[in-house]
Amino acid sequence: MSTTTIQVRIDEETKKQAQTVLGALHISVSEAVKLFLRQVVLQRGIPFEVKIPNELTAKTLRESEQGIDLHAASSVDELFEELES
């Protein structure tokens, strides 16, 4: 099977972060892209959900990124107590 080359432009920070994650998995960026494209073909679409979040979800994401109203739990039991209250 013949091969072709794909070039992708991405900001440097995202590339570095991806390389760090993929390096821990012993996968190169090139191999990760190949895996992604194979899954696109197999699933006949993007292999994960892509959607615009509703306003509540978007607000919650913004707040969590800013560290607003975050709660920490020291155990699973404490976490569930917090969730149920």
C-alpha positions as CSV (number, residue, x, y, z in Angstrom):
1,M,0.0,0.0,0.0
2,S,1.4,3.4,-0.9
3,T,1.6,6.1,1.7
4,T,1.1,9.9,1.7
5,T,2.1,12.7,4.0
6,I,-0.2,14.9,6.1
7,Q,0.9,18.2,7.6
8,V,-1.0,19.7,10.5
9,R,-0.5,23.2,12.0
10,I,-1.0,23.4,15.8
11,D,0.2,25.7,18.5
12,E,3.5,24.8,20.1
13,E,2.1,24.3,23.6
14,T,-0.5,21.8,22.5
15,K,2.1,19.9,20.6
16,K,4.4,19.7,23.6
17,Q,1.6,18.6,25.9
18,A,0.4,16.0,23.4
19,Q,4.0,14.7,23.0
20,T,4.2,14.4,26.8
21,V,1.0,12.4,27.1
22,L,1.8,10.2,24.1
23,G,5.3,9.7,25.2
24,A,4.0,8.2,28.5
25,L,2.0,5.8,26.2
26,H,5.1,5.1,24.1
27,I,3.2,6.4,21.0
28,S,4.6,9.0,18.6
29,V,2.4,11.9,17.4
30,S,2.6,10.3,14.0
31,E,1.3,7.0,15.3
32,A,-1.5,8.8,17.3
33,V,-2.6,10.5,14.1
34,K,-2.6,7.2,12.3
35,L,-4.7,5.6,15.1
36,F,-7.1,8.5,15.0
37,L,-7.6,8.3,11.2
38,R,-8.0,4.5,11.3
39,Q,-10.8,5.0,13.9
40,V,-12.4,7.7,11.7
41,V,-12.5,5.1,8.9
42,L,-13.7,2.2,11.1
43,Q,-16.4,4.3,12.9
44,R,-17.3,6.3,9.8
45,G,-17.0,9.5,11.8
46,I,-15.0,11.2,14.5
47,P,-14.3,8.6,17.2
48,F,-15.5,10.7,20.1
49,E,-18.4,13.1,20.8
50,V,-17.9,16.6,19.5
51,K,-20.6,19.1,20.5
52,I,-21.0,22.7,21.7
53,P,-21.7,22.6,25.4
54,N,-24.9,24.2,26.7
55,E,-24.5,27.4,28.7
56,L,-24.5,25.7,32.1
57,T,-21.8,23.3,31.1
58,A,-19.8,26.1,29.4
59,K,-20.1,28.2,32.6
60,T,-19.1,25.3,34.8
61,L,-16.1,24.5,32.6
62,R,-15.0,28.2,32.7
63,E,-15.3,28.3,36.5
64,S,-13.4,25.1,37.0
65,E,-10.6,26.3,34.8
66,Q,-10.4,29.4,37.0
67,G,-10.6,27.4,40.2
68,I,-14.0,28.8,41.2
69,D,-16.2,26.8,43.6
70,L,-14.0,23.6,43.5
71,H,-14.3,21.1,46.3
72,A,-11.7,18.5,47.4
73,A,-12.4,15.3,49.2
74,S,-9.9,13.2,51.1
75,S,-11.7,9.9,50.5
76,V,-14.3,8.4,48.3
77,D,-16.8,8.3,51.2
78,E,-16.3,12.0,51.8
79,L,-16.8,12.7,48.1
80,F,-20.1,10.9,48.0
81,E,-21.2,12.6,51.2
82,E,-20.5,16.0,49.5
83,L,-22.3,14.9,46.4
84,E,-25.4,13.7,48.3
85,S,-25.6,16.9,50.4
